[in-house]
Amino acid sequence: MLIFSAPSGGGKTTIVKAVLKHFPQLAFSVSTTSRSQRPGEINAKDYYFISSEEFRRKIENDEFIEWQEVYPGIFYGTQKSELDRILTQGKNPVF
């Protein structure tokens, strides 16, 4: 497991893309969010986009490894199923 952490706009995505090109044993962990999809973003590639209500239901069902309410009603998190997807491929997740 490899975790990159930085403030918004800190270049995490740029670094992760470069790392993934050189280390095929790694796979990008797609986060889930309740925020609106932005132009150019692709569901299930950039994020899994779901409603706040669905996010809350998944929290109640213990479907997240980690989650945070970043702004009122705007959640981000990592679903257990996403980690399972990566591990099933025999790869290590990059967060």
N, CA, C and O atoms as a GROMACS GRO file, in nm:
protein
  380
    1MET      N    1   0.085  -0.116   0.000
    1MET     CA    2   0.000   0.000   0.000
    1MET      C    3   0.090   0.124   0.000
    1MET      O    4   0.186   0.133   0.076
    2LEU      N    5   0.057   0.217  -0.087
    2LEU     CA    6   0.132   0.341  -0.099
    2LEU      C    7   0.034   0.457  -0.091
    2LEU      O    8  -0.064   0.461  -0.165
    3ILE      N    9   0.060   0.551   0.000
    3ILE     CA   10  -0.032   0.662   0.021
    3ILE      C   11   0.038   0.794  -0.009
    3ILE      O   12   0.145   0.822   0.044
    4PHE      N   13  -0.024   0.874  -0.095
    4PHE     CA   14   0.023   1.010  -0.122
    4PHE      C   15  -0.076   1.105  -0.057
    4PHE      O   16  -0.198   1.091  -0.074
    5SER      N   17  -0.024   1.200   0.018
    5SER     CA   18  -0.111   1.294   0.087
    5SER      C   19  -0.056   1.436   0.068
    5SER      O   20   0.063   1.461   0.085
    6ALA      N   21  -0.145   1.527   0.033
    6ALA     CA   22  -0.108   1.667   0.016
    6ALA      C   23  -0.237   1.749   0.012
    6ALA      O   24  -0.345   1.694  -0.012
    7PRO      N   25  -0.226   1.877   0.034
    7PRO     CA   26  -0.345   1.962   0.021
    7PRO      C   27  -0.399   1.959  -0.122
    7PRO      O   28  -0.328   1.924  -0.216
    8SER      N   29  -0.524   1.997  -0.136
    8SER     CA   30  -0.585   2.006  -0.268
    8SER      C   31  -0.500   2.093  -0.359
    8SER      O   32  -0.458   2.202  -0.320
    9GLY      N   33  -0.473   2.045  -0.480
    9GLY     CA   34  -0.391   2.120  -0.575
    9GLY      C   35  -0.242   2.100  -0.555
    9GLY      O   36  -0.161   2.168  -0.618
   10GLY      N   37  -0.205   2.006  -0.468
   10GLY     CA   38  -0.064   1.984  -0.436
   10GLY      C   39   0.012   1.897  -0.535
   10GLY      O   40   0.132   1.877  -0.519
   11GLY      N   41  -0.055   1.844  -0.637
   11GLY     CA   42   0.013   1.764  -0.739
   11GLY      C   43   0.010   1.614  -0.716
   11GLY      O   44   0.086   1.541  -0.780
   12LYS      N   45  -0.076   1.567  -0.628
   12LYS     CA   46  -0.083   1.423  -0.600
   12LYS      C   47  -0.112   1.342  -0.726
   12LYS      O   48  -0.046   1.242  -0.752
   13THR      N   49  -0.210   1.385  -0.802
   13THR     CA   50  -0.250   1.310  -0.922
   13THR      C   51  -0.136   1.301  -1.021
   13THR      O   52  -0.114   1.196  -1.080
   14THR      N   53  -0.063   1.408  -1.040
   14THR     CA   54   0.051   1.410  -1.132
   14THR      C   55   0.157   1.310  -1.087
   14THR      O   56   0.211   1.235  -1.169
   15ILE      N   57   0.187   1.308  -0.958
   15ILE     CA   58   0.287   1.216  -0.904
   15ILE      C   59   0.240   1.072  -0.918
   15ILE      O   60   0.316   0.985  -0.961
   16VAL      N   61   0.116   1.046  -0.881
   16VAL     CA   62   0.063   0.910  -0.888
   16VAL      C   63   0.066   0.857  -1.031
   16VAL      O   64   0.104   0.743  -1.053
   17LYS      N   65   0.027   0.938  -1.128
   17LYS     CA   66   0.030   0.894  -1.268
   17LYS      C   67   0.171   0.857  -1.311
   17LYS      O   68   0.190   0.758  -1.382
   18ALA      N   69   0.270   0.934  -1.269
   18ALA     CA   70   0.409   0.905  -1.303
   18ALA      C   71   0.455   0.774  -1.237
   18ALA      O   72   0.522   0.693  -1.301
   19VAL      N   73   0.420   0.755  -1.113
   19VAL     CA   74   0.458   0.633  -1.040
   19VAL      C   75   0.395   0.511  -1.106
   19VAL      O   76   0.462   0.409  -1.124
   20LEU      N   77   0.267   0.519  -1.140
   20LEU     CA   78   0.197   0.405  -1.200
   20LEU      C   79   0.258   0.362  -1.333
   20LEU      O   80   0.254   0.244  -1.368
   21LYS      N   81   0.312   0.456  -1.409
   21LYS     CA   82   0.376   0.423  -1.537
   21LYS      C   83   0.498   0.334  -1.518
   21LYS      O   84   0.530   0.252  -1.604
   22HIS      N   85   0.567   0.350  -1.405
   22HIS     CA   86   0.694   0.279  -1.382
   22HIS      C   87   0.680   0.156  -1.293
   22HIS      O   88   0.774   0.077  -1.284
   23PHE      N   89   0.567   0.139  -1.229
   23PHE     CA   90   0.548   0.027  -1.137
   23PHE      C   91   0.416  -0.044  -1.167
   23PHE      O   92   0.313  -0.011  -1.107
   24PRO      N   93   0.418  -0.141  -1.259
   24PRO     CA   94   0.294  -0.208  -1.299
   24PRO      C   95   0.230  -0.291  -1.188
   24PRO      O   96   0.114  -0.333  -1.201
   25GLN      N   97   0.302  -0.316  -1.081
   25GLN     CA   98   0.245  -0.393  -0.970
   25GLN      C   99   0.156  -0.307  -0.881
   25GLN      O  100   0.095  -0.357  -0.786
   26LEU      N  101   0.147  -0.177  -0.912
   26LEU     CA  102   0.062  -0.086  -0.837
   26LEU      C  103  -0.065  -0.056  -0.916
   26LEU      O  104  -0.066  -0.062  -1.039
   27ALA      N  105  -0.172  -0.024  -0.844
   27ALA     CA  106  -0.299   0.014  -0.909
   27ALA      C  107  -0.360   0.131  -0.832
   27ALA      O  108  -0.356   0.134  -0.709
   28PHE      N  109  -0.416   0.225  -0.905
   28PHE     CA  110  -0.478   0.343  -0.846
   28PHE      C  111  -0.609   0.306  -0.778
   28PHE      O  112  -0.696   0.242  -0.837
   29SER      N  113  -0.622   0.347  -0.653
   29SER     CA  114  -0.746   0.326  -0.579
   29SER      C  115  -0.841   0.442  -0.608
   29SER      O  116  -0.812   0.557  -0.575
   30VAL      N  117  -0.954   0.412  -0.670
   30VAL     CA  118  -1.051   0.514  -0.706
   30VAL      C  119  -1.137   0.546  -0.584
   30VAL      O  120  -1.206   0.458  -0.531
   31SER      N  121  -1.134   0.670  -0.541
   31SER     CA  122  -1.213   0.714  -0.426
   31SER      C  123  -1.359   0.734  -0.465
   31SER      O  124  -1.392   0.749  -0.583
   32THR      N  125  -1.443   0.732  -0.366
   32THR     CA  126  -1.586   0.760  -0.383
   32THR      C  127  -1.615   0.898  -0.327
   32THR      O  128  -1.561   0.935  -0.223
   33THR      N  129  -1.700   0.974  -0.395
   33THR     CA  130  -1.735   1.107  -0.347
   33THR      C  131  -1.882   1.137  -0.373
   33THR      O  132  -1.945   1.080  -0.462
   34SER      N  133  -1.934   1.227  -0.291
   34SER     CA  134  -2.072   1.272  -0.312
   34SER      C  135  -2.076   1.409  -0.379
   34SER      O  136  -2.183   1.465  -0.399
   35ARG      N  137  -1.960   1.462  -0.413
   35ARG     CA  138  -1.960   1.592  -0.481
   35ARG      C  139  -2.001   1.574  -0.627
   35ARG      O  140  -2.002   1.463  -0.679
   36SER      N  141  -2.035   1.684  -0.690
   36SER     CA  142  -2.075   1.680  -0.831
   36SER      C  143  -1.957   1.645  -0.920
   36SER      O  144  -1.843   1.683  -0.894
   37GLN      N  145  -1.988   1.572  -1.026
   37GLN     CA  146  -1.887   1.537  -1.125
   37GLN      C  147  -1.850   1.662  -1.203
   37GLN      O  148  -1.938   1.736  -1.247
   38ARG      N  149  -1.720   1.685  -1.221
   38ARG     CA  150  -1.673   1.803  -1.295
   38ARG      C  151  -1.654   1.767  -1.442
   38ARG      O  152  -1.638   1.650  -1.477
   39PRO      N  153  -1.657   1.869  -1.529
   39PRO     CA  154  -1.635   1.842  -1.672
   39PRO      C  155  -1.503   1.768  -1.694
   39PRO      O  156  -1.399   1.804  -1.637
   40GLY      N  157  -1.508   1.665  -1.776
   40GLY     CA  158  -1.389   1.587  -1.808
   40GLY      C  159  -1.364   1.471  -1.714
   40GLY      O  160  -1.283   1.383  -1.746
   41GLU      N  161  -1.429   1.467  -1.600
   41GLU     CA  162  -1.411   1.356  -1.507
   41GLU      C  163  -1.494   1.236  -1.552
   41GLU      O  164  -1.604   1.252  -1.606
   42ILE      N  165  -1.439   1.118  -1.531
   42ILE     CA  166  -1.504   0.994  -1.572
   42ILE      C  167  -1.539   0.912  -1.448
   42ILE      O  168  -1.453   0.882  -1.366
   43ASN      N  169  -1.668   0.877  -1.437
   43ASN     CA  170  -1.711   0.794  -1.325
   43ASN      C  171  -1.640   0.660  -1.330
   43ASN      O  172  -1.626   0.599  -1.436
   44ALA      N  173  -1.594   0.613  -1.215
   44ALA     CA  174  -1.523   0.486  -1.196
   44ALA      C  175  -1.378   0.492  -1.245
   44ALA      O  176  -1.307   0.392  -1.237
   45LYS      N  177  -1.335   0.607  -1.294
   45LYS     CA  178  -1.194   0.625  -1.328
   45LYS      C  179  -1.134   0.732  -1.238
   45LYS      O  180  -1.032   0.709  -1.172
   46ASP      N  181  -1.197   0.849  -1.235
   46ASP     CA  182  -1.148   0.957  -1.149
   46ASP      C  183  -1.203   0.942  -1.007
   46ASP      O  184  -1.130   0.955  -0.910
   47TYR      N  185  -1.330   0.915  -0.997
   47TYR     CA  186  -1.401   0.892  -0.871
   47TYR      C  187  -1.521   0.804  -0.902
   47TYR      O  188  -1.562   0.791  -1.017
   48TYR      N  189  -1.577   0.744  -0.797
   48TYR     CA  190  -1.711   0.687  -0.804
   48TYR      C  191  -1.802   0.797  -0.751
   48TYR      O  192  -1.793   0.832  -0.634
   49PHE      N  193  -1.888   0.850  -0.834
   49PHE     CA  194  -1.977   0.960  -0.796
   49PHE      C  195  -2.111   0.903  -0.750
   49PHE      O  196  -2.180   0.835  -0.826
   50ILE      N  197  -2.146   0.932  -0.625
   50ILE     CA  198  -2.273   0.886  -0.570
   50ILE      C  199  -2.337   1.002  -0.493
   50ILE      O  200  -2.272   1.101  -0.464
   51SER      N  201  -2.464   0.988  -0.460
   51SER     CA  202  -2.534   1.092  -0.385
   51SER      C  203  -2.490   1.090  -0.238
   51SER      O  204  -2.436   0.991  -0.189
   52SER      N  205  -2.515   1.200  -0.169
   52SER     CA  206  -2.487   1.207  -0.025
   52SER      C  207  -2.567   1.100   0.050
   52SER      O  208  -2.517   1.040   0.145
   53GLU      N  209  -2.690   1.078   0.007
   53GLU     CA  210  -2.775   0.979   0.072
   53GLU      C  211  -2.716   0.838   0.056
   53GLU      O  212  -2.713   0.761   0.152
   54GLU      N  213  -2.670   0.807  -0.065
   54GLU     CA  214  -2.610   0.675  -0.087
   54GLU      C  215  -2.480   0.663  -0.008
   54GLU      O  216  -2.451   0.557   0.047
   55PHE      N  217  -2.402   0.771  -0.002
   55PHE     CA  218  -2.278   0.769   0.076
   55PHE      C  219  -2.309   0.737   0.222
   55PHE      O  220  -2.244   0.653   0.283
   56ARG      N  221  -2.409   0.806   0.278
   56ARG     CA  222  -2.447   0.782   0.418
   56ARG      C  223  -2.493   0.638   0.440
   56ARG      O  224  -2.462   0.578   0.543
   57ARG      N  225  -2.567   0.585   0.344
   57ARG     CA  226  -2.612   0.445   0.355
   57ARG      C  227  -2.493   0.350   0.358
   57ARG      O  228  -2.490   0.255   0.436
   58LYS      N  229  -2.393   0.376   0.273
   58LYS     CA  230  -2.273   0.293   0.270
   58LYS      C  231  -2.195   0.305   0.402
   58LYS      O  232  -2.136   0.207   0.448
   59ILE      N  233  -2.194   0.424   0.461
   59ILE     CA  234  -2.130   0.440   0.593
   59ILE      C  235  -2.201   0.351   0.695
   59ILE      O  236  -2.137   0.277   0.770
   60GLU      N  237  -2.334   0.360   0.697
   60GLU     CA  238  -2.414   0.280   0.791
   60GLU      C  239  -2.393   0.130   0.771
   60GLU      O  240  -2.399   0.053   0.867
   61ASN      N  241  -2.368   0.089   0.647
   61ASN     CA  242  -2.346  -0.052   0.615
   61ASN      C  243  -2.200  -0.094   0.628
   61ASN      O  244  -2.164  -0.206   0.591
   62ASP      N  245  -2.115  -0.004   0.680
   62ASP     CA  246  -1.972  -0.032   0.702
   62ASP      C  247  -1.901  -0.074   0.572
   62ASP      O  248  -1.823  -0.169   0.572
   63GLU      N  249  -1.929   0.000   0.463
   63GLU     CA  250  -1.871  -0.033   0.333
   63GLU      C  251  -1.743   0.045   0.302
   63GLU      O  252  -1.684   0.027   0.196
   64PHE      N  253  -1.701   0.131   0.394
   64PHE     CA  254  -1.581   0.212   0.370
   64PHE      C  255  -1.466   0.170   0.461
   64PHE      O  256  -1.486   0.135   0.577
   65ILE      N  257  -1.345   0.174   0.406
   65ILE     CA  258  -1.223   0.158   0.486
   65ILE      C  259  -1.200   0.286   0.563
   65ILE      O  260  -1.164   0.285   0.680
   66GLU      N  261  -1.220   0.397   0.493
   66GLU     CA  262  -1.206   0.530   0.553
   66GLU      C  263  -1.298   0.624   0.478
   66GLU      O  264  -1.328   0.604   0.360
   67TRP      N  265  -1.342   0.728   0.549
   67TRP     CA  266  -1.426   0.831   0.486
   67TRP      C  267  -1.417   0.959   0.568
   67TRP      O  268  -1.379   0.957   0.685
   68GLN      N  269  -1.454   1.069   0.503
   68GLN     CA  270  -1.450   1.200   0.568
   68GLN      C  271  -1.556   1.289   0.505
   68GLN      O  272  -1.575   1.288   0.384
   69GLU      N  273  -1.625   1.366   0.588
   69GLU     CA  274  -1.714   1.470   0.538
   69GLU      C  275  -1.630   1.597   0.529
   69GLU      O  276  -1.607   1.664   0.630
   70VAL      N  277  -1.585   1.630   0.409
   70VAL     CA  278  -1.490   1.739   0.386
   70VAL      C  279  -1.559   1.875   0.398
   70VAL      O  280  -1.504   1.968   0.456
   71TYR      N  281  -1.677   1.883   0.343
   71TYR     CA  282  -1.764   2.001   0.354
   71TYR      C  283  -1.902   1.948   0.391
   71TYR      O  284  -1.929   1.830   0.370
   72PRO      N  285  -1.991   2.031   0.445
   72PRO     CA  286  -2.124   1.981   0.481
   72PRO      C  287  -2.192   1.909   0.363
   72PRO      O  288  -2.218   1.969   0.259
   73GLY      N  289  -2.220   1.781   0.381
   73GLY     CA  290  -2.286   1.701   0.278
   73GLY      C  291  -2.197   1.652   0.166
   73GLY      O  292  -2.244   1.583   0.076
   74ILE      N  293  -2.068   1.687   0.169
   74ILE     CA  294  -1.974   1.643   0.066
   74ILE      C  295  -1.876   1.545   0.130
   74ILE      O  296  -1.793   1.582   0.213
   75PHE      N  297  -1.887   1.420   0.088
   75PHE     CA  298  -1.808   1.312   0.146
   75PHE      C  299  -1.705   1.260   0.045
   75PHE      O  300  -1.726   1.266  -0.076
   76TYR      N  301  -1.595   1.210   0.098
   76TYR     CA  302  -1.494   1.138   0.021
   76TYR      C  303  -1.457   1.014   0.102
   76TYR      O  304  -1.456   1.018   0.224
   77GLY      N  305  -1.426   0.905   0.034
   77GLY     CA  306  -1.385   0.786   0.106
   77GLY      C  307  -1.338   0.675   0.013
   77GLY      O  308  -1.347   0.686  -0.109
   78THR      N  309  -1.288   0.568   0.075
   78THR     CA  310  -1.242   0.451   0.002
   78THR      C  311  -1.330   0.332   0.040
   78THR      O  312  -1.337   0.293   0.157
   79GLN      N  313  -1.396   0.276  -0.059
   79GLN     CA  314  -1.482   0.160  -0.034
   79GLN      C  315  -1.398   0.033  -0.019
   79GLN      O  316  -1.296   0.016  -0.085
   80LYS      N  317  -1.444  -0.055   0.068
   80LYS     CA  318  -1.377  -0.184   0.085
   80LYS      C  319  -1.374  -0.260  -0.047
   80LYS      O  320  -1.277  -0.330  -0.077
   81SER      N  321  -1.479  -0.247  -0.126
   81SER     CA  322  -1.486  -0.318  -0.254
   81SER      C  323  -1.377  -0.270  -0.350
   81SER      O  324  -1.331  -0.347  -0.434
   82GLU      N  325  -1.335  -0.145  -0.338
   82GLU     CA  326  -1.228  -0.093  -0.424
   82GLU      C  327  -1.095  -0.159  -0.387
   82GLU      O  328  -1.017  -0.196  -0.475
   83LEU      N  329  -1.068  -0.172  -0.259
   83LEU     CA  330  -0.946  -0.239  -0.215
   83LEU      C  331  -0.949  -0.386  -0.258
   83LEU      O  332  -0.848  -0.439  -0.304
   84ASP      N  333  -1.063  -0.451  -0.245
   84ASP     CA  334  -1.077  -0.590  -0.290
   84ASP      C  335  -1.051  -0.602  -0.439
   84ASP      O  336  -0.986  -0.697  -0.483
   85ARG      N  337  -1.100  -0.507  -0.518
   85ARG     CA  338  -1.079  -0.508  -0.664
   85ARG      C  339  -0.931  -0.510  -0.697
   85ARG      O  340  -0.886  -0.586  -0.783
   86ILE      N  341  -0.855  -0.426  -0.629
   86ILE     CA  342  -0.711  -0.414  -0.656
   86ILE      C  343  -0.637  -0.539  -0.609
   86ILE      O  344  -0.553  -0.592  -0.682
   87LEU      N  345  -0.666  -0.585  -0.489
   87LEU     CA  346  -0.597  -0.701  -0.434
   87LEU      C  347  -0.628  -0.827  -0.514
   87LEU      O  348  -0.542  -0.914  -0.527
   88THR      N  349  -0.748  -0.838  -0.568
   88THR     CA  350  -0.786  -0.952  -0.652
   88THR      C  351  -0.702  -0.957  -0.779
   88THR      O  352  -0.678  -1.064  -0.834
   89GLN      N  353  -0.657  -0.841  -0.826
   89GLN     CA  354  -0.570  -0.833  -0.944
   89GLN      C  355  -0.426  -0.867  -0.909
   89GLN      O  356  -0.341  -0.872  -0.998
   90GLY      N  357  -0.397  -0.891  -0.781
   90GLY     CA  358  -0.261  -0.920  -0.738
   90GLY      C  359  -0.173  -0.797  -0.733
   90GLY      O  360  -0.050  -0.806  -0.740
   91LYS      N  361  -0.237  -0.681  -0.721
   91LYS     CA  362  -0.162  -0.555  -0.719
   91LYS      C  363  -0.170  -0.489  -0.582
   91LYS      O  364  -0.248  -0.530  -0.496
   92ASN      N  365  -0.089  -0.387  -0.564
   92ASN     CA  366  -0.088  -0.309  -0.441
   92ASN      C  367  -0.154  -0.174  -0.467
   92ASN      O  368  -0.126  -0.109  -0.568
   93PRO      N  369  -0.241  -0.132  -0.376
   93PRO     CA  370  -0.313  -0.006  -0.398
   93PRO      C  371  -0.229   0.119  -0.373
   93PRO      O  372  -0.144   0.123  -0.284
   94VAL      N  373  -0.256   0.218  -0.455
   94VAL     CA  374  -0.199   0.352  -0.437
   94VAL      C  375  -0.315   0.444  -0.404
   94VAL      O  376  -0.412   0.453  -0.480
   95PHE      N  377  -0.304   0.511  -0.291
   95PHE     CA  378  -0.407   0.604  -0.246
   95PHE      C  379  -0.356   0.746  -0.262
   95PHE      O  380  -0.426   0.841  -0.230
   0.00000   0.00000   0.00000
